[in-house]
Amino acid sequence: MTTSAADPGPEDGTDPKRWHDRRSWHRPRSPGRKALQLCGQVADALRALLPGLADEVLQNLSVLSVEPAPNTGRLLVTVAAPATADVTDRRTAAGHLTRAIGRIRSEVASAVHRRRAPELTFAVV
């Protein structure tokens, strides 16, 4: 019995108040499996949607990544302009995305089965 009590544990040598501190429970965590699955579905939907839009600027954009920002209620979509695009073209693409956000979000909502469609924010690189 004394040998098992003599073995050091992970909490030995620490303040017991810190061991039960709840502030450490609310640290930001990496996205879970379901969040990553949703991001993949949204990315697939956008890759199918953008080339089919009537706007020529949006047809030339390619989806690089979709990430939760900060959770799955809002997603950050990173899109790439063509390699020949300069800063003005990127600003133009951002403006076109802002104007078409309603249509894009409704198409994503129909492709992804959730009670509420996630809010989309775009970053053009």
Summary of the structure (lengths in Angstrom):
residues: 125
radius of gyration: 22.5
end to end distance: 63.4
largest distance: 77.0
contacts: 298
relative contact order: 0.16
helix: 50%
strand: 16%
